[in-house]
Amino acid sequence: MRRATIAFLEIALLVPAILLPVACGVRLAPSQDAWYIQHYIVMQNFERDVYAKLSAEAKVQFQNRFWAFRSPAARGEFETRLSYAMTAFKKENSQQPWNTDRARIYILNGSPASIDYQQNDAWAGGVVSDSRFQPDRSNEDIGARMGEVWTYTYGKFLVSYVFTFRKPAEWRLLDRMTGNQFRDELEARSREKDYGVSDLEAYKAELEKLKK
């Protein structure tokens, strides 16, 4: 049944995938690939390596296999987070709201345990903590705050992401901070727990076929 489903989806998506490179005269690059931009943050390293080496037609087949070997719950969670990102971070990138630093971290890790705001001089000053992740951020005053810190729990440890505001409307993730050594472990856990592959051996075998 899984193979039949994959075959059906491939037929449905293959035609536009072929026509686009032909019309443009170039092969799709990751930076121009909307599906990749949406998904690469939740992909494992071996998946990124495979995808980068595939033809446009094979990439369509990869995309189908990506979700065929994951649970419906995993796909549902991804779509829920992506839908939120489409609205919450639209001020930063109206065409591709998911292609922003905050959106990528949200899609991967979900809602943080808390958010701290570092206010600018026009405010009262200091740090304001808010343990609630606001469900609607579409009306946030993006120019009013200069720093935003998202904190996640990882066992008994805390992992933080610091975003700084850059005009006109961008929040940029800072490089890794000293003492925040569990970020890689948190992200690996998110990929395994929220987006894990159901049959890794069979999945890798399917991807190997796409290389030929």
C-alpha positions in Angstrom: 0.0 0.0 0.0 2.9 2.4 0.9 4.5 1.8 -2.5 1.3 2.4 -4.3 0.8 5.7 -2.5 4.3 6.8 -3.3 3.8 6.0 -7.0 0.6 8.0 -7.1 2.1 11.0 -5.5 5.2 10.8 -7.8 2.9 10.9 -10.9 1.0 13.9 -9.5 4.1 15.9 -8.8 6.5 14.8 -11.5 5.2 16.8 -14.4 5.5 20.3 -12.8 8.9 19.3 -11.4 10.1 18.5 -14.9 8.6 21.5 -16.6 10.0 24.0 -14.2 13.7 23.3 -14.8 13.1 23.0 -18.6 11.3 26.4 -18.6 14.0 28.1 -16.5 16.9 26.3 -18.3 18.5 25.5 -15.0 18.5 22.7 -12.4 16.8 23.6 -9.1 19.3 24.6 -6.5 18.5 24.3 -2.7 18.2 28.1 -2.3 15.5 28.1 -5.0 13.8 25.0 -3.8 10.8 26.0 -1.6 10.2 22.4 -0.3 13.9 22.1 0.8 13.8 25.5 2.5 10.8 24.4 4.5 12.1 21.0 5.4 15.9 21.1 5.7 15.8 22.2 9.3 14.0 18.9 10.3 16.1 16.7 7.9 18.9 14.6 9.2 22.4 15.1 7.8 22.3 12.0 5.6 19.0 13.2 4.1 20.5 16.6 3.2 23.6 14.9 1.6 21.4 12.6 -0.5 19.0 15.4 -1.6 21.8 17.7 -2.7 23.1 15.1 -5.2 19.7 14.3 -6.8 18.3 15.4 -10.1 15.1 17.5 -10.1 13.0 14.3 -10.9 14.6 12.3 -8.1 14.1 15.2 -5.7 10.3 14.9 -6.2 10.6 11.2 -5.4 12.6 12.0 -2.3 10.0 14.4 -1.1 7.3 11.7 -1.3 9.5 9.2 0.5 10.4 11.7 3.2 6.8 11.7 4.6 5.9 8.2 3.6 8.5 6.9 6.0 7.3 9.1 8.9 4.1 8.9 10.9 1.0 10.9 10.1 1.4 12.5 13.5 4.9 13.8 12.5 3.6 15.3 9.3 0.6 16.8 11.2 2.9 18.4 13.7 5.1 19.8 10.9 2.1 21.3 9.1 0.8 22.8 12.3 4.1 24.5 13.0 4.5 25.6 9.4 1.0 27.1 9.4 1.8 29.0 12.6 5.1 30.3 11.1 3.3 31.5 8.0 1.3 34.0 10.1 3.6 34.7 13.0 6.7 35.6 11.1 5.2 37.2 8.0 6.5 40.7 8.8 10.1 39.4 8.3 9.5 37.7 5.0 6.1 38.2 3.5 6.8 35.7 0.6 8.4 32.9 2.6 7.7 33.5 6.3 9.1 30.0 7.1 12.5 31.2 5.7 13.4 33.2 8.8 15.6 32.3 11.7 12.8 32.3 14.3 10.5 30.3 12.0 13.2 27.6 11.5 13.7 27.1 15.2 10.0 27.0 15.9 9.4 24.4 13.1 12.2 22.3 14.5 11.7 22.6 18.3 8.1 23.8 18.7 7.1 26.4 21.3 9.9 27.4 23.7 9.4 27.1 27.5 9.8 30.8 27.8 10.7 34.0 25.9 12.7 36.9 27.3 12.7 40.3 25.7 15.6 42.7 25.9 14.1 46.1 25.6 15.7 49.1 24.0 16.4 52.5 25.5 13.0 53.8 24.6 11.5 51.4 27.1 11.9 51.1 30.8 15.0 49.0 30.3 15.9 45.5 31.6 14.7 42.1 30.7 11.0 41.1 30.7 10.3 37.4 31.0 7.1 35.7 29.6 6.7 32.0 30.1 3.8 31.9 27.6 4.5 31.5 24.0 2.0 33.9 22.3 -0.2 32.1 19.8 -0.6 35.2 17.7 2.5 37.2 16.9 1.2 38.8 13.7 0.8 42.2 15.4 4.0 42.3 17.3 5.8 45.7 17.3 8.9 44.3 15.5 10.8 47.6 15.8 10.3 48.0 19.5 12.4 45.2 20.9 16.1 44.7 20.3 16.6 41.2 21.6 14.5 38.1 22.0 15.7 35.0 23.9 13.9 31.6 23.5 14.6 29.0 26.2 13.9 25.3 25.9 14.4 22.6 28.4 16.7 19.6 27.7 16.5 17.3 30.6 17.8 19.3 33.6 19.5 21.8 31.3 18.3 24.9 29.6 19.1 25.7 26.0 18.7 29.3 24.7 18.4 30.9 21.3 19.1 34.6 21.1 17.7 36.6 18.2 18.7 40.2 17.6 16.6 42.7 15.7 18.0 44.3 12.5 16.2 47.0 10.6 13.9 47.1 8.7 12.2 43.9 9.9 14.6 41.0 10.6 15.4 38.9 13.6 18.8 37.2 13.2 19.9 34.2 15.3 23.2 34.9 17.0 26.0 32.4 16.8 26.3 29.8 19.5 27.0 31.2 22.9 29.5 29.8 25.4 27.9 27.5 27.9 25.1 26.5 25.5 26.6 23.2 24.6 23.4 21.2 24.6 21.8 22.9 21.6 23.0 20.2 19.1 21.5 17.5 21.4 18.2 19.4 21.7 17.9 19.7 18.0 18.9 16.0 17.4 16.2 15.0 19.9 13.6 17.2 18.1 14.5 15.5 14.8 14.2 12.0 16.3 11.2 12.6 18.6 9.0 14.8 16.5 10.1 13.8 13.0 11.8 10.4 13.3 11.8 7.9 10.5 9.7 4.8 11.2 11.9 2.3 9.4 15.4 3.8 9.0 17.0 0.8 7.2 14.2 0.5 4.6 14.2 4.3 4.2 17.9 4.5 3.5 17.5 1.7 1.0 14.8 3.6 -0.9 17.0 6.7 -1.0 19.9 4.8 -2.4 17.8 3.8 -5.3 17.2 7.5 -6.2 20.9 8.0 -6.7 21.0 5.6 -9.7 
